[in-house]
Amino acid sequence: MSQDTDMAAARRALGLCADCQHARRVVSSHGSVFWRCALSEVNPTYPRYPRIPVVCCAGHVGRGR
């Protein structure tokens, strides 16, 4: 798969979190994967673990390629 195909699949599954600088991938001891929003540490209006896929977020900042 190409990088563009991988990103498209991630965007469908995660929404905006797929390429957001604030998104952190967290893996539990049981192997479950969660996405944490680092903005929640400084701004309580952002959920720590947003419902995925995120389709609208004022704090979204895309990662540069």
mmCIF file as gemmi writes it, N, C-alpha and C atoms, coordinates in Angstrom:
data_model
loop_
_atom_site.group_PDB
_atom_site.id
_atom_site.type_symbol
_atom_site.label_atom_id
_atom_site.label_alt_id
_atom_site.label_comp_id
_atom_site.label_asym_id
_atom_site.label_entity_id
_atom_site.label_seq_id
_atom_site.pdbx_PDB_ins_code
_atom_site.Cartn_x
_atom_site.Cartn_y
_atom_site.Cartn_z
_atom_site.occupancy
_atom_site.B_iso_or_equiv
_atom_site.pdbx_formal_charge
_atom_site.auth_seq_id
_atom_site.auth_asym_id
_atom_site.pdbx_PDB_model_num
ATOM 1 N N . MET Axp A 1 ? 0.829 -1.188 0 1 0 ? 1 A 1
ATOM 2 C CA . MET Axp A 1 ? 0 0 0 1 0 ? 1 A 1
ATOM 3 C C . MET Axp A 1 ? 0.868 1.245 0 1 0 ? 1 A 1
ATOM 4 N N . SER Axp A 2 ? 0.388 2.255 -0.657 1 0 ? 2 A 1
ATOM 5 C CA . SER Axp A 2 ? 1.132 3.502 -0.69 1 0 ? 2 A 1
ATOM 6 C C . SER Axp A 2 ? 0.817 4.322 0.559 1 0 ? 2 A 1
ATOM 7 N N . GLN Axp A 3 ? 1.642 5.326 0.803 1 0 ? 3 A 1
ATOM 8 C CA . GLN Axp A 3 ? 1.434 6.198 1.961 1 0 ? 3 A 1
ATOM 9 C C . GLN Axp A 3 ? 0.103 6.943 1.847 1 0 ? 3 A 1
ATOM 10 N N . ASP Axp A 4 ? -0.266 7.351 0.627 1 0 ? 4 A 1
ATOM 11 C CA . ASP Axp A 4 ? -1.541 8.047 0.43 1 0 ? 4 A 1
ATOM 12 C C . ASP Axp A 4 ? -2.721 7.125 0.728 1 0 ? 4 A 1
ATOM 13 N N . THR Axp A 5 ? -2.619 5.855 0.338 1 0 ? 5 A 1
ATOM 14 C CA . THR Axp A 5 ? -3.678 4.885 0.606 1 0 ? 5 A 1
ATOM 15 C C . THR Axp A 5 ? -3.783 4.632 2.097 1 0 ? 5 A 1
ATOM 16 N N . ASP Axp A 6 ? -2.637 4.524 2.786 1 0 ? 6 A 1
ATOM 17 C CA . ASP Axp A 6 ? -2.632 4.332 4.237 1 0 ? 6 A 1
ATOM 18 C C . ASP Axp A 6 ? -3.279 5.516 4.94 1 0 ? 6 A 1
ATOM 19 N N . MET Axp A 7 ? -2.963 6.726 4.518 1 0 ? 7 A 1
ATOM 20 C CA . MET Axp A 7 ? -3.518 7.923 5.138 1 0 ? 7 A 1
ATOM 21 C C . MET Axp A 7 ? -5.017 8.007 4.889 1 0 ? 7 A 1
ATOM 22 N N . ALA Axp A 8 ? -5.468 7.635 3.705 1 0 ? 8 A 1
ATOM 23 C CA . ALA Axp A 8 ? -6.901 7.664 3.407 1 0 ? 8 A 1
ATOM 24 C C . ALA Axp A 8 ? -7.655 6.677 4.294 1 0 ? 8 A 1
ATOM 25 N N . ALA Axp A 9 ? -7.087 5.502 4.508 1 0 ? 9 A 1
ATOM 26 C CA . ALA Axp A 9 ? -7.713 4.502 5.38 1 0 ? 9 A 1
ATOM 27 C C . ALA Axp A 9 ? -7.737 4.988 6.826 1 0 ? 9 A 1
ATOM 28 N N . ALA Axp A 10 ? -6.652 5.6 7.275 1 0 ? 10 A 1
ATOM 29 C CA . ALA Axp A 10 ? -6.596 6.129 8.638 1 0 ? 10 A 1
ATOM 30 C C . ALA Axp A 10 ? -7.607 7.258 8.804 1 0 ? 10 A 1
ATOM 31 N N . ARG Axp A 11 ? -7.743 8.114 7.806 1 0 ? 11 A 1
ATOM 32 C CA . ARG Axp A 11 ? -8.674 9.241 7.887 1 0 ? 11 A 1
ATOM 33 C C . ARG Axp A 11 ? -10.108 8.734 7.982 1 0 ? 11 A 1
ATOM 34 N N . ARG Axp A 12 ? -10.433 7.666 7.23 1 0 ? 12 A 1
ATOM 35 C CA . ARG Axp A 12 ? -11.779 7.097 7.31 1 0 ? 12 A 1
ATOM 36 C C . ARG Axp A 12 ? -12.04 6.535 8.702 1 0 ? 12 A 1
ATOM 37 N N . ALA Axp A 13 ? -11.058 5.882 9.297 1 0 ? 13 A 1
ATOM 38 C CA . ALA Axp A 13 ? -11.236 5.244 10.605 1 0 ? 13 A 1
ATOM 39 C C . ALA Axp A 13 ? -11.195 6.244 11.759 1 0 ? 13 A 1
ATOM 40 N N . LEU Axp A 14 ? -10.285 7.209 11.708 1 0 ? 14 A 1
ATOM 41 C CA . LEU Axp A 14 ? -10.049 8.106 12.838 1 0 ? 14 A 1
ATOM 42 C C . LEU Axp A 14 ? -10.613 9.504 12.65 1 0 ? 14 A 1
ATOM 43 N N . GLY Axp A 15 ? -10.88 9.877 11.44 1 0 ? 15 A 1
ATOM 44 C CA . GLY Axp A 15 ? -11.309 11.242 11.174 1 0 ? 15 A 1
ATOM 45 C C . GLY Axp A 15 ? -10.127 12.189 11.256 1 0 ? 15 A 1
ATOM 46 N N . LEU Axp A 16 ? -10.349 13.366 11.818 1 0 ? 16 A 1
ATOM 47 C CA . LEU Axp A 16 ? -9.304 14.393 11.879 1 0 ? 16 A 1
ATOM 48 C C . LEU Axp A 16 ? -8.105 13.968 12.723 1 0 ? 16 A 1
ATOM 49 N N . CYS Axp A 17 ? -8.312 13.077 13.679 1 0 ? 17 A 1
ATOM 50 C CA . CYS Axp A 17 ? -7.204 12.64 14.544 1 0 ? 17 A 1
ATOM 51 C C . CYS Axp A 17 ? -6.097 11.924 13.763 1 0 ? 17 A 1
ATOM 52 N N . ALA Axp A 18 ? -6.42 11.426 12.586 1 0 ? 18 A 1
ATOM 53 C CA . ALA Axp A 18 ? -5.445 10.669 11.796 1 0 ? 18 A 1
ATOM 54 C C . ALA Axp A 18 ? -4.185 11.462 11.495 1 0 ? 18 A 1
ATOM 55 N N . ASP Axp A 19 ? -4.328 12.778 11.338 1 0 ? 19 A 1
ATOM 56 C CA . ASP Axp A 19 ? -3.146 13.574 11.009 1 0 ? 19 A 1
ATOM 57 C C . ASP Axp A 19 ? -2.998 14.808 11.899 1 0 ? 19 A 1
ATOM 58 N N . CYS Axp A 20 ? -3.558 14.741 13.109 1 0 ? 20 A 1
ATOM 59 C CA . CYS Axp A 20 ? -3.495 15.887 14.021 1 0 ? 20 A 1
ATOM 60 C C . CYS Axp A 20 ? -2.255 15.819 14.915 1 0 ? 20 A 1
ATOM 61 N N . GLN Axp A 21 ? -1.61 16.958 15.087 1 0 ? 21 A 1
ATOM 62 C CA . GLN Axp A 21 ? -0.423 17.031 15.942 1 0 ? 21 A 1
ATOM 63 C C . GLN Axp A 21 ? -0.746 16.733 17.398 1 0 ? 21 A 1
ATOM 64 N N . HIS Axp A 22 ? -1.984 16.91 17.807 1 0 ? 22 A 1
ATOM 65 C CA . HIS Axp A 22 ? -2.367 16.726 19.202 1 0 ? 22 A 1
ATOM 66 C C . HIS Axp A 22 ? -2.788 15.296 19.528 1 0 ? 22 A 1
ATOM 67 N N . ALA Axp A 23 ? -2.979 14.458 18.526 1 0 ? 23 A 1
ATOM 68 C CA . ALA Axp A 23 ? -3.442 13.089 18.737 1 0 ? 23 A 1
ATOM 69 C C . ALA Axp A 23 ? -2.291 12.2 19.189 1 0 ? 23 A 1
ATOM 70 N N . ARG Axp A 24 ? -2.551 11.414 20.223 1 0 ? 24 A 1
ATOM 71 C CA . ARG Axp A 24 ? -1.568 10.469 20.757 1 0 ? 24 A 1
ATOM 72 C C . ARG Axp A 24 ? -2.19 9.084 20.785 1 0 ? 24 A 1
ATOM 73 N N . ARG Axp A 25 ? -1.498 8.127 20.208 1 0 ? 25 A 1
ATOM 74 C CA . ARG Axp A 25 ? -1.963 6.734 20.193 1 0 ? 25 A 1
ATOM 75 C C . ARG Axp A 25 ? -1.572 6.091 21.52 1 0 ? 25 A 1
ATOM 76 N N . VAL Axp A 26 ? -2.544 5.497 22.194 1 0 ? 26 A 1
ATOM 77 C CA . VAL Axp A 26 ? -2.317 4.845 23.486 1 0 ? 26 A 1
ATOM 78 C C . VAL Axp A 26 ? -2.73 3.386 23.35 1 0 ? 26 A 1
ATOM 79 N N . VAL Axp A 27 ? -1.838 2.465 23.732 1 0 ? 27 A 1
ATOM 80 C CA . VAL Axp A 27 ? -2.136 1.037 23.694 1 0 ? 27 A 1
ATOM 81 C C . VAL Axp A 27 ? -2.207 0.534 25.128 1 0 ? 27 A 1
ATOM 82 N N . SER Axp A 28 ? -3.335 -0.087 25.488 1 0 ? 28 A 1
ATOM 83 C CA . SER Axp A 28 ? -3.505 -0.596 26.849 1 0 ? 28 A 1
ATOM 84 C C . SER Axp A 28 ? -2.698 -1.875 27.036 1 0 ? 28 A 1
ATOM 85 N N . SER Axp A 29 ? -2.603 -2.317 28.27 1 0 ? 29 A 1
ATOM 86 C CA . SER Axp A 29 ? -1.869 -3.557 28.573 1 0 ? 29 A 1
ATOM 87 C C . SER Axp A 29 ? -2.548 -4.778 27.955 1 0 ? 29 A 1
ATOM 88 N N . HIS Axp A 30 ? -3.822 -4.621 27.587 1 0 ? 30 A 1
ATOM 89 C CA . HIS Axp A 30 ? -4.555 -5.717 26.943 1 0 ? 30 A 1
ATOM 90 C C . HIS Axp A 30 ? -4.519 -5.636 25.423 1 0 ? 30 A 1
ATOM 91 N N . GLY Axp A 31 ? -3.85 -4.621 24.891 1 0 ? 31 A 1
ATOM 92 C CA . GLY Axp A 31 ? -3.717 -4.483 23.448 1 0 ? 31 A 1
ATOM 93 C C . GLY Axp A 31 ? -4.756 -3.598 22.781 1 0 ? 31 A 1
ATOM 94 N N . SER Axp A 32 ? -5.69 -3.033 23.548 1 0 ? 32 A 1
ATOM 95 C CA . SER Axp A 32 ? -6.677 -2.115 22.974 1 0 ? 32 A 1
ATOM 96 C C . SER Axp A 32 ? -5.989 -0.803 22.611 1 0 ? 32 A 1
ATOM 97 N N . VAL Axp A 33 ? -6.442 -0.186 21.531 1 0 ? 33 A 1
ATOM 98 C CA . VAL Axp A 33 ? -5.853 1.064 21.071 1 0 ? 33 A 1
ATOM 99 C C . VAL Axp A 33 ? -6.859 2.195 21.269 1 0 ? 33 A 1
ATOM 100 N N . PHE Axp A 34 ? -6.394 3.288 21.871 1 0 ? 34 A 1
ATOM 101 C CA . PHE Axp A 34 ? -7.196 4.476 22.101 1 0 ? 34 A 1
ATOM 102 C C . PHE Axp A 34 ? -6.436 5.673 21.557 1 0 ? 34 A 1
ATOM 103 N N . TRP Axp A 35 ? -7.165 6.74 21.265 1 0 ? 35 A 1
ATOM 104 C CA . TRP Axp A 35 ? -6.547 7.981 20.793 1 0 ? 35 A 1
ATOM 105 C C . TRP Axp A 35 ? -6.828 9.074 21.81 1 0 ? 35 A 1
ATOM 106 N N . ARG Axp A 36 ? -5.773 9.666 22.357 1 0 ? 36 A 1
ATOM 107 C CA . ARG Axp A 36 ? -5.865 10.711 23.37 1 0 ? 36 A 1
ATOM 108 C C . ARG Axp A 36 ? -5.565 12.057 22.732 1 0 ? 36 A 1
ATOM 109 N N . CYS Axp A 37 ? -6.31 13.063 23.148 1 0 ? 37 A 1
ATOM 110 C CA . CYS Axp A 37 ? -6.085 14.417 22.651 1 0 ? 37 A 1
ATOM 111 C C . CYS Axp A 37 ? -5.215 15.179 23.644 1 0 ? 37 A 1
ATOM 112 N N . ALA Axp A 38 ? -4.023 15.588 23.236 1 0 ? 38 A 1
ATOM 113 C CA . ALA Axp A 38 ? -3.105 16.32 24.117 1 0 ? 38 A 1
ATOM 114 C C . ALA Axp A 38 ? -3.638 17.707 24.467 1 0 ? 38 A 1
ATOM 115 N N . LEU Axp A 39 ? -4.546 18.252 23.664 1 0 ? 39 A 1
ATOM 116 C CA . LEU Axp A 39 ? -5.133 19.552 23.988 1 0 ? 39 A 1
ATOM 117 C C . LEU Axp A 39 ? -5.932 19.495 25.288 1 0 ? 39 A 1
ATOM 118 N N . SER Axp A 40 ? -6.424 18.322 25.65 1 0 ? 40 A 1
ATOM 119 C CA . SER Axp A 40 ? -7.213 18.178 26.88 1 0 ? 40 A 1
ATOM 120 C C . SER Axp A 40 ? -6.376 18.488 28.125 1 0 ? 40 A 1
ATOM 121 N N . GLU Axp A 41 ? -5.055 18.417 28.016 1 0 ? 41 A 1
ATOM 122 C CA . GLU Axp A 41 ? -4.177 18.707 29.149 1 0 ? 41 A 1
ATOM 123 C C . GLU Axp A 41 ? -4.152 20.198 29.485 1 0 ? 41 A 1
ATOM 124 N N . VAL Axp A 42 ? -4.362 21.045 28.494 1 0 ? 42 A 1
ATOM 125 C CA . VAL Axp A 42 ? -4.3 22.492 28.708 1 0 ? 42 A 1
ATOM 126 C C . VAL Axp A 42 ? -5.652 23.186 28.543 1 0 ? 42 A 1
ATOM 127 N N . ASN Axp A 43 ? -6.618 22.491 27.947 1 0 ? 43 A 1
ATOM 128 C CA . ASN Axp A 43 ? -7.933 23.075 27.716 1 0 ? 43 A 1
ATOM 129 C C . ASN Axp A 43 ? -9.007 22.015 27.997 1 0 ? 43 A 1
ATOM 130 N N . PRO Axp A 44 ? -9.714 22.14 29.124 1 0 ? 44 A 1
ATOM 131 C CA . PRO Axp A 44 ? -10.679 21.107 29.505 1 0 ? 44 A 1
ATOM 132 C C . PRO Axp A 44 ? -11.891 20.984 28.584 1 0 ? 44 A 1
ATOM 133 N N . THR Axp A 45 ? -12.06 21.886 27.635 1 0 ? 45 A 1
ATOM 134 C CA . THR Axp A 45 ? -13.188 21.761 26.711 1 0 ? 45 A 1
ATOM 135 C C . THR Axp A 45 ? -12.947 20.664 25.67 1 0 ? 45 A 1
ATOM 136 N N . TYR Axp A 46 ? -11.709 20.213 25.533 1 0 ? 46 A 1
ATOM 137 C CA . TYR Axp A 46 ? -11.403 19.111 24.618 1 0 ? 46 A 1
ATOM 138 C C . TYR Axp A 46 ? -11.446 17.804 25.4 1 0 ? 46 A 1
ATOM 139 N N . PRO Axp A 47 ? -12.15 16.804 24.875 1 0 ? 47 A 1
ATOM 140 C CA . PRO Axp A 47 ? -12.207 15.519 25.586 1 0 ? 47 A 1
ATOM 141 C C . PRO Axp A 47 ? -10.857 14.806 25.542 1 0 ? 47 A 1
ATOM 142 N N . ARG Axp A 48 ? -10.493 14.163 26.645 1 0 ? 48 A 1
ATOM 143 C CA . ARG Axp A 48 ? -9.219 13.437 26.694 1 0 ? 48 A 1
ATOM 144 C C . ARG Axp A 48 ? -9.202 12.316 25.651 1 0 ? 48 A 1
ATOM 145 N N . TYR Axp A 49 ? -10.29 11.555 25.59 1 0 ? 49 A 1
ATOM 146 C CA . TYR Axp A 49 ? -10.419 10.47 24.615 1 0 ? 49 A 1
ATOM 147 C C . TYR Axp A 49 ? -11.665 10.731 23.771 1 0 ? 49 A 1
ATOM 148 N N . PRO Axp A 50 ? -11.51 11.447 22.646 1 0 ? 50 A 1
ATOM 149 C CA . PRO Axp A 50 ? -12.684 11.801 21.829 1 0 ? 50 A 1
ATOM 150 C C . PRO Axp A 50 ? -13.296 10.586 21.146 1 0 ? 50 A 1
ATOM 151 N N . ARG Axp A 51 ? -14.583 10.694 20.841 1 0 ? 51 A 1
ATOM 152 C CA . ARG Axp A 51 ? -15.251 9.631 20.077 1 0 ? 51 A 1
ATOM 153 C C . ARG Axp A 51 ? -14.694 9.644 18.657 1 0 ? 51 A 1
ATOM 154 N N . ILE Axp A 52 ? -14.323 8.496 18.216 1 0 ? 52 A 1
ATOM 155 C CA . ILE Axp A 52 ? -13.722 8.331 16.898 1 0 ? 52 A 1
ATOM 156 C C . ILE Axp A 52 ? -14.792 7.84 15.928 1 0 ? 52 A 1
ATOM 157 N N . PRO Axp A 53 ? -14.877 8.306 14.734 1 0 ? 53 A 1
ATOM 158 C CA . PRO Axp A 53 ? -14.041 9.282 14.057 1 0 ? 53 A 1
ATOM 159 C C . PRO Axp A 53 ? -14.437 10.72 14.42 1 0 ? 53 A 1
ATOM 160 N N . VAL Axp A 54 ? -13.463 11.569 14.542 1 0 ? 54 A 1
ATOM 161 C CA . VAL Axp A 54 ? -13.692 12.988 14.814 1 0 ? 54 A 1
ATOM 162 C C . VAL Axp A 54 ? -13.893 13.681 13.471 1 0 ? 54 A 1
ATOM 163 N N . VAL Axp A 55 ? -15.043 14.299 13.297 1 0 ? 55 A 1
ATOM 164 C CA . VAL Axp A 55 ? -15.346 14.948 12.017 1 0 ? 55 A 1
ATOM 165 C C . VAL Axp A 55 ? -15.272 16.465 12.09 1 0 ? 55 A 1
ATOM 166 N N . CYS Axp A 56 ? -15.242 17.023 13.302 1 0 ? 56 A 1
ATOM 167 C CA . CYS Axp A 56 ? -15.165 18.462 13.471 1 0 ? 56 A 1
ATOM 168 C C . CYS Axp A 56 ? -14.384 18.762 14.745 1 0 ? 56 A 1
ATOM 169 N N . CYS Axp A 57 ? -13.337 19.586 14.643 1 0 ? 57 A 1
ATOM 170 C CA . CYS Axp A 57 ? -12.539 19.925 15.819 1 0 ? 57 A 1
ATOM 171 C C . CYS Axp A 57 ? -11.848 21.261 15.58 1 0 ? 57 A 1
ATOM 172 N N . ALA Axp A 58 ? -12.137 22.23 16.439 1 0 ? 58 A 1
ATOM 173 C CA . ALA Axp A 58 ? -11.531 23.558 16.306 1 0 ? 58 A 1
ATOM 174 C C . ALA Axp A 58 ? -10.034 23.525 16.614 1 0 ? 58 A 1
ATOM 175 N N . GLY Axp A 59 ? -9.58 22.541 17.354 1 0 ? 59 A 1
ATOM 176 C CA . GLY Axp A 59 ? -8.171 22.471 17.724 1 0 ? 59 A 1
ATOM 177 C C . GLY Axp A 59 ? -7.3 21.661 16.781 1 0 ? 59 A 1
ATOM 178 N N . HIS Axp A 60 ? -7.893 21.145 15.711 1 0 ? 60 A 1
ATOM 179 C CA . HIS Axp A 60 ? -7.13 20.314 14.776 1 0 ? 60 A 1
ATOM 180 C C . HIS Axp A 60 ? -5.99 21.086 14.14 1 0 ? 60 A 1
ATOM 181 N N . VAL Axp A 61 ? -4.794 20.522 14.223 1 0 ? 61 A 1
ATOM 182 C CA . VAL Axp A 61 ? -3.61 21.075 13.555 1 0 ? 61 A 1
ATOM 183 C C . VAL Axp A 61 ? -2.958 19.912 12.825 1 0 ? 61 A 1
ATOM 184 N N . GLY Axp A 62 ? -2.991 19.952 11.501 1 0 ? 62 A 1
ATOM 185 C CA . GLY Axp A 62 ? -2.435 18.86 10.706 1 0 ? 62 A 1
ATOM 186 C C . GLY Axp A 62 ? -0.93 18.759 10.814 1 0 ? 62 A 1
ATOM 187 N N . ARG Axp A 63 ? -0.438 17.541 10.738 1 0 ? 63 A 1
ATOM 188 C CA . ARG Axp A 63 ? 1.012 17.311 10.723 1 0 ? 63 A 1
ATOM 189 C C . ARG Axp A 63 ? 1.534 17.584 9.333 1 0 ? 63 A 1
ATOM 190 N N . GLY Axp A 64 ? 2.692 18.196 9.248 1 0 ? 64 A 1
ATOM 191 C CA . GLY Axp A 64 ? 3.332 18.394 7.951 1 0 ? 64 A 1
ATOM 192 C C . GLY Axp A 64 ? 3.922 17.089 7.46 1 0 ? 64 A 1
ATOM 193 N N . ARG Axp A 65 ? 3.93 16.882 6.176 1 0 ? 65 A 1
ATOM 194 C CA . ARG Axp A 65 ? 4.492 15.633 5.626 1 0 ? 65 A 1
ATOM 195 C C . ARG Axp A 65 ? 5.959 15.746 5.448 1 0 ? 65 A 1
